[in-house]
Every structure is written in C-alpha cells, then in structure tokens.
Amino acid sequence: MSTEGHDLRHHGDAEMRDDGSALVDLAVNVRADTPPPWLRERIAGSLTSLAAYPDGRAERAAVAARHGLPAERVLLTAGAAEAFVLLARALKVRRPVVVHPQFTEPEAALRDAGHTVDRVLLREADGFRLDPAAVPEEADLVVIGNPTNPTSVLHPAADIAALARPGRTLVVDEAFMDAVPGEREALAGRTDVPGLVVLRSLTKTWGLAGLRIGYVLAAPETIAELERAQPLWPVSTPALAAALACVEPRALAEAAHAAHRIAADRAHLLAGLAEFAPRGLRVAEPAEGPFVLIRLPDAAAVRHRLRDLGFAVRRGDTFPGLNTQWLRLAVRDRGTTDAFLRALDRALR
C-alpha cells in the first residue's frame, strides 16, 4: 500500500529477502540469537498436542496475571499486527488519527478497513517528541507507539495518558517496551486511563516473528468487541505455549537482563556513530529502543553500499514524516556493531 509516496506495507524483513538473506541483519528489530534453547524446547513440547484445538484460557490468565489484570482485559492475538487489523475492523470510529513517524501497519489496516486516516507528524526539530495538543480534539481513535518505531523515542507515560478523552480510544503500541529497562513509561496494566488499549508483542524480544504471538490489554467491553472480530482459534498451540513461557518469572528476569544489555550495546553504537558527525551523520536522540534512527545526506546510496559490504539496514522513507535521508539501525552486540561501523566508514567515502 502506497499513500502519498510512502509504502505503508514495506517492513524491515524486505531487506533480508532473496539476495539479502546472506547479509548481516540490522534491518529487522528482532533480538539476535533468539529464541533461546529453553523456549524452543517449550514450543517443541507443545507439538504433541496439535491434534486438539487450541484453548488459550490458561495462557490468557497468565498474561493477565503478568500485568496484574483480570483475564477479561486480555486478548491473545497472532502478533501485534493482527491486533491492528481487529481494531480497524471492529471499532466504530469516525476520525482515526495516527501519530507518525511510527510503525505503518496501524494506518494501513485502518485504510484497508475503509477509514479515512488523519496524520499527526512529529518533527525532527522537536526530537520527534509528542505534543498532546497537536492531536485534534475530535479524534475518536489515536494510535501512537512507545517506544516509537523507528524514532526510538520513549514518550512520557503522562504525555500519552493526556491524550485520553471520553469517547476516544487511545491505542498505544508497546511492542518494544520490554526492551526498555524497567519498562518505564509503560501504560500496560493501567486501568485508570479511559479508552486505553495497549498492544504488546512477544516476537521482538524472544525471536518469535515466525510464530506470531502478541496480545491486547483493554477494557472488557473493548476486548469483547475485538474477540468477536477474530476467527476461531486464532492463536496456535505452539504460540500459546510460547505465550505462557514468556510471562513466567524466569522469562521476565531474562527479558529484564536483555533490556539492560541492549541499553549498553546501544550506547556503544551511538558512541561509534558520533564519530561520523563531521561527515554529516545525525542521530535522533535520545534513543531508548532496540534501534536507532540516523540521517545522512546521501542515505539511499549509503544503504546500497552497505549491502555491497554485507550489511542490511532499514530505509526510512516508507515512514510518513521521514524521507530518503533516514535509515534505521537495529542494535546488535559490540562485535557486530564494530564491524558495521567499519563498513559505514567505507560506505561514506
């Protein structure tokens, strides 16, 4: 889907298809070296139950308990992407607004469902930070990411909560929140914000993009509406096994440790990128997600040179509010980052 020059259906995995399969992947925001062996074993163990239809009640209850919520406030989905489709199809809204730059699937799903979508474009000059006053009062559905893909901005929870209004659905995409140490600024688990819908994904931190598992947290009546729009048995038995495993105390502790490691690896990447400032490279800061957004005068050509040097990075011009000067880089371990920085040095010559 292309709208006003932006390919809303282009995602980072496109950089890795076909001739990109042999490249070092800095284009996809899935944590490297995942899923861990213990999680693969749990998923494999579920295969003996494939003859039975998936139930999901125990997993739903476990996700609810992880956020201190009753089960009727949780809906398991085939990844966060399915949740955007359900929201677009099930909710009766008149004026949806998407805050950009952000993940483009929410707008694509809304447009596919026949909605006319308004955009609020955050500005580089403001650090891509949210000004709640920029969202039209008449908007009855507002979608924002936190931390936001691709800008890596972590908006204060209070600023996002300030968007809530009677009669408005406030959708917060927290797909990358578990990569933030302490999940600070999270709204998941909050029941005091009217109209709040929080989306979470288990595919990023745990390397389960091919399995498709995520969930929605919202008021029971909203969950019921979304559930009616779902097909029967939307989440497979292996995906349910993953959901249960990923909210257990051991997994939460591992994710918390990974978040701190990502923060340290991101700091290493940012320090290396700073060396290229005299050559026109700028970083959108402060970056708080497992990726960073950079601007270069000749970014499109640099991206192609990086491919020739063995590295795939995400183009930024498919995000409303960005243009061909922007690239998104996934945070990787220090060895991978150092090799990338050497390649970037060559690509900028």
Disulfide bonds with the S-S distance in Angstrom:
none
